[in-house]
Structure formats: structure tokens, C-alpha cells
Amino acid sequence: MNLPESQRLLGLTPATHTPFQPDGSLHLDAVEPLAAHLLKWNIGSVFIGGSTGESHSLTLAERNALTERWISVVKGTPLRVIVHVGANCLEDAASLAAHAQQHGAAAISALSPSYFKPRSVDVLISCAARIAAAAPDTPFYHYDIPAMTGVSFSMPEFLSKAAERIPTLAGLKFTNPDLMAYLQCLQMDPGYWDIPWGMDEWMLGALATGARGAVGSSFNFAAPVYQRLMAAFARNDLEAARTEQLRSTQIIATLARHGYMGAAKATMEMLGVPVGPPRLPNSTLDHSQKRVLQSELESLGFFEWLKPE
């Protein structure tokens, strides 16, 4: 499915947090300020209910409610909503896909089942085809994230075989550090597939390989860093691009030391966009841990990095 430029995931697509109340219940009223925060940074699309969105910690009803709220909130704005619909139960995933199409999602995406794992590329394609068929009018992106699913197959082989079996296949959400495979995917029918990069810490390498867009969690709280990185690369200022990429790695390493999910949500709170704590099994930060994290981010210069030039 060769998408027009206007429908491709170019530039930054934040993989958004699912907002929760302090007691862990879904907090849909927090979607609107989160969307406003991203619009302030000229973001054009969001990827909801994925890994950053803690999809595997949500019920089906909660995932559907999250989709409905996001699509309602973005009406009349430039934001497009891409809904992650992957699940270990393919019938659940197909139901989520049909619901996303019914409510007007711009695209859907699904990662591989990860408990009972597909044993070959062909079986993986069968899983993806079952999901995509439930939303036959909506572009579909396979979400390759082997570090989380434990499923690691050749994505060039996936694209070469899946094109005939998944009419709505638009491309891949490539959350995999294998730049060789990424280059091979980009060079298969050059310009046909939309393959946004999915590892924020490697963005500069991906841009050099041919990436034109990216989906990432740290774009929620550090979009200006990556926007400067992409702009510097576009004007061949590699020194400036490396500076911004180093900042990205410093931010992510700092958050990871505290438990990435909890620290990322705490960082959103520091920016005045509360998205609540994560759900177990992800851990949350207590008040003293948040103070330590804020001090470390201040020492890095993080809050200065977010100011417009």
C-alpha cells in the first residue's frame, strides 16, 4: 500500500503515555492536555496504546476507550492518531483493529504475539494478515520490536512476502537496532514502504541510512531535541546533529537508571503534563525519587534544551 506523502509518518510521531489516576484507573481527561502539549511542539501524529502506552496492562475496554477519546480530542487539529492494536490473542487484536477503523484511526499497527510465538516469517505474516483484515480500509504497519516480543525475523523477508497477503500493509514501525536490515527494507522498491524508525537513541544513524520519520517515547518530553537533530542533519551540520543525539542518549540513560517508564511519566509531570503513574509491573517513583531525577535532569541542562532557539 503505497501511501501518499500526506499520510506517511514523517518527522516525529510520539508514542504516547496512557494516563492513569493515582489509584491506577484510566484517566481519559488527561488526553486533551497531552494533545495540546504535543501540538505546541508542532507534532503531526501520535502512536497510542503501544509499548509506551502500556497496552499489555490495559483491558480491551480501556484500549477502546483510549482510542475513542484520542480521536475525539484531535478532531479539528492537525494530529492524526495511529492505534496500536497488537495482542497475544489475535481475536482481541482483530477486534481492536475493527474498532479503530470504525472510529476513524489514520492507521493501525500491531506487534507479534509474544507468549505463543510464531515460528517463521510466514506464520508471523498470517498473524498480521488476520489483524489487518479486520480493518480493510485502514493502513497497517507491522511493529517489529524483538527486544520486547522475543520474535526476531528478517524484516526484508517479511516485506517481500507480506505485500501479497496484506493489501493494507503500509510499512513497518522498525524498533530494532539492525541498521543493515533497515537499509535493506528502505531499498526494497525504494520509496514504496513507509518505515518510521523506532529507537530514539540511534536516530542519527537511522537518518544517515535513509529514515524520514520516527516513532518514539522520548518525543513526548524532548521533541525539540530531535527536531533540532533532524534539522541539523538536513542541512548537513553533522556536528550539531551529534550534539543533539548525545543529549538524547543522556536523557534516556538518566531515565533508565530510575526505571524508564516511571521516570518518563514523572518527567511529563515536571513539564506540567501529568499522565499519572505507570501500572504494575512497571514501577513508579516516590516523591524523593522524583526530586533526585529532577535534579539530575537540571544538571544535564534538559529543561534548557526544550526552550525554542
C-alpha contacts under 8 A as a table, 3 or more apart, distances in Angstrom:
res1	aa1	res2	aa2	distance
1	M	139	P	7.45
1	M	167	P	6.38
1	M	168	T	5.45
1	M	169	L	5.49
1	M	170	A	4.95
1	M	192	Y	7.79
1	M	193	W	7.62
2	N	170	A	6.38
2	N	192	Y	5.32
2	N	193	W	6.42
2	N	194	D	7.93
3	L	6	S	7.94
3	L	7	Q	6.02
3	L	8	R	6.26
3	L	170	A	6.61
3	L	192	Y	7.70
3	L	193	W	7.84
3	L	194	D	7.46
4	P	7	Q	5.57
4	P	8	R	6.62
5	E	8	R	5.30
7	Q	106	A	7.92
8	R	194	D	6.29
9	L	12	L	7.58
9	L	13	T	6.88
9	L	45	S	7.36
9	L	194	D	7.13
9	L	195	I	7.99
9	L	196	P	6.31
9	L	213	G	5.68
9	L	214	A	7.20
10	L	13	T	7.74
10	L	196	P	7.26
10	L	212	R	5.53
10	L	213	G	3.95
10	L	214	A	6.94
11	G	212	R	6.36
11	G	213	G	4.33
11	G	214	A	6.22
11	G	227	Q	7.92
12	L	43	I	6.59
12	L	44	G	7.55
12	L	45	S	7.56
12	L	213	G	5.93
12	L	214	A	5.26
12	L	215	V	6.14
12	L	216	G	7.65
12	L	219	F	7.07
12	L	223	A	7.58
12	L	226	Y	7.90
12	L	227	Q	7.68
13	T	43	I	6.90
13	T	44	G	7.03
13	T	45	S	5.19
13	T	46	V	5.13
13	T	47	F	6.47
13	T	213	G	7.61
13	T	214	A	6.04
13	T	215	V	4.59
13	T	216	G	6.55
13	T	219	F	7.32
14	P	43	I	7.97
14	P	45	S	7.27
14	P	46	V	5.22
14	P	47	F	6.10
14	P	215	V	5.59
14	P	216	G	5.15
14	P	217	S	5.68
14	P	218	S	7.29
14	P	219	F	5.04
14	P	220	N	5.58
15	A	46	V	6.10
15	A	47	F	4.60
15	A	48	I	5.94
15	A	49	G	7.90
15	A	50	G	6.75
15	A	51	S	7.85
15	A	52	T	6.01
15	A	53	G	7.07
15	A	215	V	6.09
15	A	216	G	5.19
15	A	217	S	4.82
15	A	219	F	7.55
15	A	220	N	7.32
16	T	46	V	6.63
16	T	47	F	6.15
16	T	48	I	5.44
16	T	49	G	7.32
16	T	50	G	7.80
16	T	52	T	6.18
16	T	53	G	5.79
16	T	217	S	6.52
16	T	220	N	6.57
17	H	48	I	7.46
17	H	49	G	7.64
17	H	52	T	5.51
17	H	53	G	4.44
17	H	54	E	7.46
17	H	217	S	7.99
17	H	265	K	7.52
17	H	275	V	6.89
18	T	26	L	7.79
18	T	48	I	7.70
18	T	49	G	6.83
18	T	52	T	7.66
18	T	53	G	4.67
18	T	54	E	6.76
18	T	66	L	7.86
18	T	275	V	6.95
19	P	26	L	6.28
19	P	27	H	5.28
19	P	28	L	6.71
19	P	30	A	6.21
19	P	31	V	7.13
19	P	274	P	7.77
19	P	275	V	4.24
19	P	276	G	5.60
19	P	277	P	7.75
20	F	23	D	7.63
20	F	24	G	5.32
20	F	25	S	5.39
20	F	26	L	4.55
20	F	27	H	4.65
20	F	28	L	7.82
20	F	275	V	6.13
20	F	276	G	4.83
20	F	277	P	6.30
20	F	278	P	7.22
21	Q	24	G	5.18
21	Q	25	S	5.25
21	Q	26	L	6.15
21	Q	27	H	5.40
21	Q	275	V	7.91
21	Q	276	G	5.58
21	Q	277	P	7.34
22	P	25	S	7.47
22	P	276	G	6.02
22	P	277	P	6.38
24	G	276	G	7.99
24	G	277	P	7.15
24	G	278	P	7.50
24	G	279	R	6.22
26	L	62	E	7.28
27	H	30	A	5.90
27	H	31	V	7.86
28	L	31	V	5.55
28	L	66	L	6.85
28	L	69	R	6.77
29	D	32	E	6.41
30	A	33	P	5.76
30	A	34	L	6.37
30	A	274	P	7.30
30	A	275	V	6.51
31	V	34	L	5.10
31	V	35	A	6.14
31	V	69	R	7.26
31	V	70	W	6.58
31	V	73	V	7.44
32	E	35	A	5.14
32	E	36	A	6.23
32	E	70	W	7.82
32	E	73	V	5.96
33	P	36	A	4.92
33	P	37	H	6.07
33	P	273	V	6.70
34	L	37	H	5.08
34	L	38	L	6.43
34	L	273	V	6.20
34	L	275	V	7.92
35	A	38	L	5.21
35	A	39	L	6.15
35	A	73	V	7.61
35	A	74	V	7.36
36	A	39	L	5.06
36	A	40	K	6.22
37	H	40	K	5.25
37	H	41	W	6.99
37	H	273	V	7.32
38	L	41	W	5.23
38	L	42	N	6.64
38	L	43	I	5.55
38	L	220	N	7.06
39	L	42	N	4.86
39	L	43	I	5.30
39	L	44	G	7.40
39	L	79	L	7.50
40	K	43	I	7.53
41	W	223	A	6.99
41	W	224	P	7.24
43	I	46	V	7.88
43	I	79	L	7.01
44	G	78	P	5.76
44	G	79	L	4.69
44	G	80	R	6.35
45	S	78	P	7.76
45	S	79	L	4.83
45	S	80	R	4.45
45	S	81	V	5.89
45	S	82	I	7.31
46	V	79	L	6.97
46	V	80	R	6.30
46	V	81	V	5.23
46	V	82	I	6.05
47	F	50	G	6.94
47	F	81	V	6.21
47	F	82	I	4.74
47	F	83	V	5.91
47	F	84	H	6.93
47	F	215	V	7.30
48	I	53	G	6.19
48	I	67	T	7.56
48	I	81	V	7.10
48	I	82	I	6.27
48	I	83	V	5.18
48	I	84	H	6.05
49	G	52	T	7.26
49	G	53	G	4.37
49	G	54	E	6.48
49	G	55	S	4.99
49	G	63	R	6.90
49	G	66	L	7.76
49	G	83	V	6.36
49	G	84	H	5.31
49	G	85	V	7.49
50	G	53	G	4.79
50	G	54	E	6.26
50	G	55	S	5.46
50	G	83	V	7.78
50	G	84	H	5.28
50	G	85	V	7.95
51	S	54	E	5.15
51	S	55	S	6.18
51	S	56	H	7.85
52	T	55	S	7.84
52	T	217	S	6.08
52	T	261	M	7.37
54	E	57	S	5.44
54	E	58	L	6.88
54	E	278	P	7.86
54	E	279	R	7.81
55	S	58	L	5.27
55	S	63	R	7.27
56	H	59	T	7.89
56	H	87	A	7.35
57	S	279	R	6.87
57	S	280	L	7.75
58	L	62	E	5.88
58	L	63	R	6.22
59	T	62	E	5.10
59	T	63	R	6.25
60	L	63	R	5.07
60	L	64	N	6.21
60	L	92	D	7.43
60	L	96	L	7.54
61	A	64	N	5.18
61	A	65	A	6.11
62	E	65	A	4.98
62	E	66	L	6.04
63	R	66	L	5.08
63	R	67	T	6.30
63	R	96	L	7.79
64	N	67	T	5.13
64	N	68	E	6.25
64	N	96	L	6.86
64	N	99	H	7.05
64	N	100	A	7.73
65	A	68	E	5.11
65	A	69	R	6.16
66	L	69	R	5.23
66	L	70	W	6.19
67	T	70	W	5.31
67	T	71	I	6.17
67	T	83	V	6.96
67	T	100	A	6.81
67	T	103	H	7.95
68	E	71	I	5.33
68	E	72	S	6.08
68	E	103	H	6.71
69	R	72	S	5.08
69	R	73	V	6.04
70	W	73	V	5.09
70	W	74	V	6.24
70	W	81	V	7.21
71	I	74	V	5.44
71	I	75	K	6.51
71	I	81	V	6.57
71	I	103	H	7.22
71	I	104	G	7.20
71	I	105	A	7.03
72	S	75	K	5.66
74	V	77	T	5.31
74	V	78	P	7.43
74	V	79	L	5.78
74	V	80	R	7.22
74	V	81	V	7.98
80	R	105	A	7.52
80	R	106	A	5.95
81	V	105	A	5.54
81	V	106	A	5.53
81	V	107	A	7.08
82	I	105	A	5.98
82	I	106	A	5.58
82	I	107	A	4.75
82	I	108	I	5.39
82	I	109	S	7.23
83	V	100	A	6.72
83	V	105	A	6.63
83	V	107	A	6.47
83	V	108	I	4.78
83	V	109	S	6.26
84	H	108	I	5.69
84	H	109	S	4.70
84	H	110	A	5.57
85	V	93	A	5.29
85	V	94	A	7.60
85	V	96	L	5.44
85	V	97	A	5.77
85	V	108	I	6.62
85	V	109	S	5.99
85	V	110	A	5.24
86	G	90	L	7.80
86	G	93	A	5.19
86	G	109	S	6.95
86	G	110	A	3.98
86	G	111	L	5.19
86	G	112	S	6.95
86	G	113	P	7.44
87	A	90	L	6.34
87	A	92	D	6.54
87	A	93	A	5.27
87	A	110	A	7.58
87	A	111	L	7.49
87	A	112	S	7.65
87	A	113	P	6.14
88	N	92	D	7.97
88	N	93	A	7.77
88	N	112	S	7.65
88	N	113	P	4.46
88	N	114	S	6.28
88	N	115	Y	6.62
88	N	116	F	7.63
89	C	92	D	5.32
89	C	93	A	6.42
89	C	113	P	7.36
90	L	93	A	4.86
90	L	94	A	6.03
90	L	113	P	7.80
90	L	127	C	7.05
90	L	130	R	7.36
90	L	131	I	6.80
91	E	94	A	5.05
91	E	95	S	6.12
91	E	131	I	7.92
92	D	95	S	5.05
92	D	96	L	6.21
93	A	96	L	5.08
93	A	97	A	6.15
93	A	110	A	7.85
93	A	131	I	6.05
94	A	97	A	4.96
94	A	98	A	6.19
94	A	130	R	6.90
94	A	131	I	4.53
94	A	132	A	7.32
94	A	133	A	7.80
94	A	134	A	5.39
94	A	135	A	7.88
95	S	98	A	5.22
95	S	99	H	6.20
95	S	134	A	7.20
96	L	99	H	5.06
96	L	100	A	6.11
97	A	100	A	5.10
97	A	101	Q	6.33
97	A	108	I	6.76
97	A	131	I	6.57
97	A	132	A	7.11
97	A	134	A	5.98
97	A	135	A	5.62
98	A	101	Q	5.24
98	A	102	Q	6.13
98	A	134	A	5.16
98	A	135	A	4.98
99	H	102	Q	5.00
99	H	103	H	6.33
100	A	103	H	5.34
100	A	104	G	6.35
100	A	105	A	5.34
100	A	108	I	7.32
100	A	135	A	7.82
101	Q	104	G	5.16
101	Q	105	A	5.51
101	Q	107	A	7.98
101	Q	135	A	5.70
101	Q	137	D	7.37
101	Q	138	T	6.27
102	Q	105	A	7.78
105	A	108	I	7.06
105	A	138	T	7.55
106	A	138	T	6.89
106	A	139	P	7.34
107	A	138	T	5.47
107	A	139	P	4.80
107	A	140	F	5.95
107	A	141	Y	7.64
108	I	138	T	6.86
108	I	139	P	6.32
108	I	140	F	5.06
108	I	141	Y	6.35
109	S	140	F	5.50
109	S	141	Y	4.55
109	S	142	H	5.64
109	S	143	Y	6.11
109	S	173	K	7.83
110	A	128	A	7.27
110	A	131	I	7.87
110	A	140	F	7.98
110	A	141	Y	6.78
110	A	142	H	5.47
110	A	143	Y	5.33
111	L	142	H	6.14
111	L	143	Y	4.43
111	L	144	D	6.13
111	L	145	I	7.10
111	L	149	T	7.71
112	S	117	K	7.57
112	S	118	P	7.76
112	S	124	L	6.86
112	S	127	C	7.49
112	S	128	A	7.62
112	S	143	Y	7.36
112	S	144	D	7.52
112	S	149	T	6.67
112	S	151	V	7.05
113	P	116	F	6.49
113	P	117	K	5.77
113	P	118	P	7.25
113	P	149	T	7.17
114	S	117	K	5.02
114	S	149	T	4.85
114	S	150	G	6.57
114	S	151	V	6.93
117	K	150	G	8.00
117	K	151	V	6.77
118	P	121	V	7.57
118	P	123	V	5.46
118	P	124	L	5.45
118	P	151	V	7.50
119	R	123	V	6.51
119	R	124	L	7.62
120	S	123	V	5.29
120	S	124	L	6.32
120	S	153	F	7.40
121	V	124	L	4.98
121	V	125	I	6.13
121	V	153	F	6.24
121	V	154	S	7.50
121	V	157	E	7.46
121	V	158	F	6.17
122	D	125	I	5.09
122	D	126	S	6.29
122	D	158	F	7.90
122	D	161	K	7.82
123	V	126	S	4.96
123	V	127	C	6.37
124	L	127	C	5.13
124	L	128	A	6.31
125	I	128	A	5.02
125	I	129	A	5.90
125	I	158	F	7.09
125	I	161	K	7.94
125	I	162	A	5.99
125	I	165	R	7.73
126	S	129	A	5.05
126	S	130	R	6.20
127	C	130	R	5.28
127	C	131	I	6.60
128	A	131	I	5.25
128	A	132	A	6.11
128	A	142	H	7.05
128	A	166	I	7.77
129	A	132	A	5.09
129	A	133	A	5.91
129	A	165	R	6.59
129	A	166	I	5.41
130	R	133	A	5.40
130	R	134	A	6.94
131	I	134	A	5.60
131	I	135	A	7.47
132	A	135	A	5.48
132	A	136	P	6.42
132	A	140	F	6.19
132	A	166	I	6.91
132	A	168	T	6.96
132	A	169	L	7.87
133	A	136	P	5.16
133	A	166	I	7.60
135	A	138	T	5.59
136	P	168	T	6.70
137	D	168	T	7.22
138	T	168	T	6.58
139	P	168	T	5.02
139	P	169	L	6.09
139	P	170	A	5.61
140	F	168	T	5.58
140	F	169	L	4.80
140	F	170	A	5.52
140	F	171	G	7.19
141	Y	169	L	6.05
141	Y	170	A	5.68
141	Y	171	G	5.05
141	Y	172	L	4.87
141	Y	173	K	6.22
142	H	169	L	7.75
142	H	171	G	6.66
142	H	172	L	4.85
142	H	173	K	6.14
143	Y	172	L	5.83
143	Y	173	K	4.65
143	Y	174	F	6.42
143	Y	175	T	7.30
144	D	155	M	7.96
144	D	172	L	6.94
144	D	173	K	6.08
144	D	174	F	5.32
144	D	175	T	5.64
144	D	176	N	6.78
145	I	148	M	5.82
145	I	149	T	6.27
145	I	151	V	7.72
145	I	174	F	6.99
145	I	175	T	4.87
145	I	176	N	5.85
146	P	149	T	5.02
146	P	150	G	4.89
146	P	151	V	5.00
146	P	152	S	5.16
146	P	175	T	7.78
146	P	176	N	6.82
147	A	150	G	5.82
147	A	151	V	7.95
147	A	176	N	7.71
153	F	158	F	7.73
154	S	157	E	5.26
154	S	158	F	6.25
154	S	181	A	7.37
155	M	158	F	4.70
155	M	159	L	6.15
155	M	181	A	6.79
155	M	182	Y	7.95
155	M	185	C	6.90
156	P	159	L	5.28
156	P	160	S	6.24
156	P	181	A	6.62
156	P	184	Q	6.26
156	P	185	C	5.07
156	P	188	M	7.60
157	E	160	S	5.11
157	E	161	K	6.19
158	F	161	K	5.40
158	F	162	A	5.65
159	L	162	A	5.20
159	L	163	A	6.04
159	L	171	G	7.76
159	L	185	C	7.48
160	S	163	A	6.20
161	K	164	E	6.54
161	K	165	R	7.44
162	A	165	R	5.16
162	A	166	I	5.79
162	A	169	L	7.69
163	A	166	I	5.61
163	A	167	P	6.53
163	A	169	L	6.60
164	E	167	P	6.56
166	I	169	L	5.40
170	A	193	W	5.97
170	A	194	D	5.98
171	G	193	W	4.92
171	G	194	D	4.70
171	G	195	I	5.30
172	L	193	W	7.84
172	L	194	D	6.69
172	L	195	I	4.81
172	L	196	P	6.77
173	K	195	I	5.91
173	K	196	P	5.46
173	K	197	W	6.37
173	K	198	G	6.25
173	K	215	V	7.34
174	F	182	Y	7.57
174	F	195	I	6.50
174	F	196	P	6.27
174	F	197	W	5.13
174	F	198	G	5.19
174	F	199	M	7.90
175	T	197	W	6.37
175	T	198	G	4.03
175	T	199	M	5.49
176	N	179	L	7.96
176	N	198	G	6.99
176	N	199	M	6.84
177	P	199	M	6.99
177	P	202	W	7.32
178	D	181	A	5.53
178	D	182	Y	6.28
179	L	182	Y	4.73
179	L	183	L	6.03
179	L	205	G	7.72
179	L	206	A	6.89
179	L	209	T	7.26
180	M	183	L	5.25
180	M	184	Q	6.33
181	A	184	Q	5.00
181	A	185	C	6.17
182	Y	185	C	5.12
182	Y	186	L	6.26
182	Y	209	T	7.72
183	L	186	L	5.08
183	L	187	Q	6.17
183	L	209	T	5.95
183	L	210	G	7.20
184	Q	187	Q	5.15
184	Q	188	M	6.34
185	C	188	M	5.30
185	C	195	I	8.00
186	L	189	D	7.65
186	L	190	P	6.02
186	L	191	G	7.24
186	L	193	W	7.10
186	L	195	I	7.24
186	L	210	G	7.16
187	Q	190	P	4.76
187	Q	191	G	7.77
188	M	192	Y	7.82
188	M	193	W	7.97
189	D	192	Y	5.57
189	D	193	W	7.49
190	P	193	W	7.41
191	G	194	D	7.51
195	I	211	A	7.38
195	I	213	G	7.56
196	P	211	A	6.60
196	P	212	R	6.87
196	P	213	G	4.74
196	P	214	A	4.50
196	P	215	V	6.23
197	W	200	D	7.95
197	W	203	M	7.31
197	W	206	A	6.85
197	W	211	A	6.47
197	W	213	G	6.28
197	W	214	A	4.33
197	W	215	V	6.12
198	G	214	A	5.71
198	G	215	V	5.07
198	G	216	G	5.65
199	M	202	W	5.68
199	M	203	M	6.54
199	M	214	A	7.95
199	M	215	V	7.80
199	M	216	G	6.58
200	D	203	M	5.30
200	D	214	A	7.85
200	D	216	G	5.94
200	D	217	S	7.78
200	D	218	S	7.08
200	D	248	S	7.31
201	E	245	Q	6.94
201	E	248	S	6.18
201	E	249	T	5.45
201	E	252	I	7.68
202	W	205	G	5.51
202	W	206	A	6.35
202	W	245	Q	7.83
203	M	206	A	4.97
203	M	207	L	6.10
203	M	214	A	7.89
203	M	245	Q	7.29
204	L	207	L	5.07
204	L	208	A	6.29
204	L	229	L	7.56
204	L	230	M	7.96
204	L	233	F	7.82
204	L	241	A	7.19
204	L	242	R	7.39
204	L	245	Q	6.61
205	G	208	A	5.14
205	G	209	T	6.26
206	A	209	T	4.89
206	A	210	G	6.28
206	A	211	A	5.37
207	L	210	G	5.09
207	L	211	A	4.57
207	L	212	R	6.74
207	L	230	M	7.80
207	L	233	F	7.62
208	A	211	A	7.24
211	A	214	A	7.53
216	G	219	F	5.77
217	S	220	N	6.00
218	S	221	F	5.70
218	S	222	A	5.75
218	S	223	A	7.21
218	S	252	I	7.61
218	S	264	A	7.77
219	F	222	A	5.02
219	F	223	A	4.31
219	F	226	Y	7.37
220	N	223	A	6.36
220	N	268	M	7.65
221	F	264	A	8.00
221	F	267	T	7.12
221	F	268	M	6.19
221	F	271	L	7.62
222	A	225	V	5.62
222	A	226	Y	7.07
222	A	306	L	6.52
223	A	226	Y	5.33
223	A	227	Q	6.09
223	A	306	L	7.75
224	P	227	Q	4.95
224	P	228	R	6.09
224	P	305	W	7.34
224	P	306	L	5.65
224	P	307	K	7.73
224	P	308	P	7.61
225	V	228	R	5.37
225	V	229	L	6.24
225	V	244	E	5.81
225	V	245	Q	7.90
225	V	247	R	7.45
225	V	248	S	7.09
225	V	305	W	6.61
225	V	306	L	6.90
226	Y	229	L	4.74
226	Y	230	M	6.10
226	Y	244	E	6.89
226	Y	245	Q	7.59
226	Y	248	S	7.72
227	Q	230	M	5.23
227	Q	231	A	6.13
228	R	231	A	5.00
228	R	232	A	5.95
228	R	241	A	7.36
228	R	244	E	6.96
229	L	232	A	5.20
229	L	233	F	6.23
229	L	240	A	7.15
229	L	241	A	4.62
229	L	242	R	7.57
229	L	244	E	5.36
229	L	245	Q	6.67
230	M	233	F	5.14
230	M	234	A	6.14
230	M	241	A	7.18
231	A	234	A	5.06
231	A	235	R	6.44
232	A	235	R	5.31
232	A	236	N	6.23
232	A	237	D	4.98
232	A	238	L	6.64
232	A	240	A	5.94
232	A	241	A	5.17
233	F	236	N	4.92
233	F	237	D	5.66
233	F	238	L	5.94
233	F	241	A	5.74
234	A	237	D	7.58
237	D	240	A	5.61
237	D	241	A	6.32
238	L	241	A	4.83
238	L	242	R	5.97
239	E	242	R	5.22
239	E	243	T	6.35
240	A	243	T	5.04
240	A	244	E	6.45
241	A	244	E	5.26
241	A	245	Q	6.21
242	R	245	Q	4.98
242	R	246	L	6.03
243	T	246	L	5.19
243	T	247	R	6.37
244	E	247	R	5.01
244	E	248	S	6.32
245	Q	248	S	4.95
245	Q	249	T	6.40
246	L	249	T	5.16
246	L	250	Q	6.19
247	R	250	Q	5.04
247	R	251	I	6.18
248	S	251	I	5.26
248	S	252	I	6.23
249	T	252	I	5.17
249	T	253	A	5.92
250	Q	253	A	5.20
250	Q	254	T	6.10
250	Q	300	L	7.76
251	I	254	T	5.22
251	I	255	L	6.34
251	I	297	L	7.40
251	I	300	L	7.97
251	I	302	F	7.37
252	I	255	L	5.18
252	I	256	A	6.02
252	I	260	Y	7.75
253	A	256	A	5.04
253	A	257	R	6.36
254	T	257	R	5.47
254	T	258	H	7.16
254	T	293	L	7.82
254	T	296	E	7.48
254	T	297	L	7.58
255	L	258	H	5.46
255	L	259	G	6.42
255	L	260	Y	5.04
255	L	263	A	5.32
255	L	264	A	6.47
255	L	293	L	7.64
256	A	259	G	4.96
256	A	260	Y	4.29
256	A	263	A	7.46
257	R	260	Y	7.16
258	H	262	G	7.55
258	H	263	A	6.00
258	H	285	L	7.80
258	H	289	Q	7.97
258	H	293	L	7.62
259	G	262	G	5.84
259	G	263	A	5.96
259	G	282	N	7.94
259	G	283	S	6.97
259	G	284	T	7.95
260	Y	263	A	5.13
260	Y	264	A	5.82
261	M	264	A	5.18
261	M	265	K	6.29
261	M	278	P	6.70
261	M	282	N	6.64
261	M	283	S	7.48
261	M	284	T	7.78
262	G	265	K	5.28
262	G	266	A	6.17
262	G	277	P	6.41
262	G	278	P	5.88
262	G	282	N	6.94
262	G	283	S	5.81
262	G	284	T	4.52
262	G	285	L	5.92
263	A	266	A	4.94
263	A	267	T	6.11
263	A	284	T	7.38
263	A	285	L	6.74
263	A	290	K	7.68
263	A	293	L	7.56
264	A	267	T	5.03
264	A	268	M	6.44
265	K	268	M	5.11
265	K	269	E	6.51
265	K	274	P	7.54
265	K	275	V	6.24
265	K	276	G	6.68
265	K	277	P	6.44
265	K	278	P	7.32
266	A	269	E	5.04
266	A	270	M	6.43
266	A	274	P	7.84
266	A	276	G	7.81
266	A	277	P	7.55
266	A	285	L	7.31
266	A	290	K	6.67
267	T	270	M	4.97
267	T	271	L	6.49
267	T	294	Q	7.69
268	M	271	L	5.10
268	M	272	G	6.59
268	M	273	V	5.25
268	M	274	P	5.91
268	M	275	V	6.87
269	E	272	G	5.11
269	E	273	V	5.05
269	E	274	P	4.28
269	E	275	V	6.82
269	E	276	G	7.77
270	M	273	V	7.30
270	M	274	P	7.88
270	M	294	Q	7.74
271	L	274	P	7.99
277	P	284	T	5.73
277	P	285	L	7.99
278	P	282	N	5.93
278	P	283	S	6.53
278	P	284	T	6.06
279	R	282	N	5.67
279	R	283	S	7.10
279	R	284	T	7.96
280	L	283	S	6.09
285	L	288	S	7.90
285	L	289	Q	5.54
285	L	290	K	5.97
286	D	289	Q	5.30
286	D	290	K	6.21
287	H	290	K	5.16
287	H	291	R	6.39
288	S	291	R	5.10
288	S	292	V	6.40
289	Q	292	V	5.10
289	Q	293	L	6.19
290	K	293	L	5.02
290	K	294	Q	6.07
291	R	294	Q	5.11
291	R	295	S	6.18
292	V	295	S	5.13
292	V	296	E	6.27
293	L	296	E	5.09
293	L	297	L	6.18
294	Q	297	L	5.09
294	Q	298	E	6.09
295	S	298	E	5.08
295	S	299	S	6.19
296	E	299	S	5.06
296	E	300	L	6.36
297	L	300	L	5.10
297	L	301	G	6.42
297	L	302	F	5.35
297	L	303	F	7.27
298	E	301	G	5.12
298	E	302	F	5.83
298	E	303	F	6.38
299	S	302	F	7.60
301	G	304	E	5.35
301	G	305	W	6.31
302	F	305	W	5.10
302	F	306	L	6.85
303	F	306	L	5.47
303	F	307	K	7.25
304	E	307	K	5.56
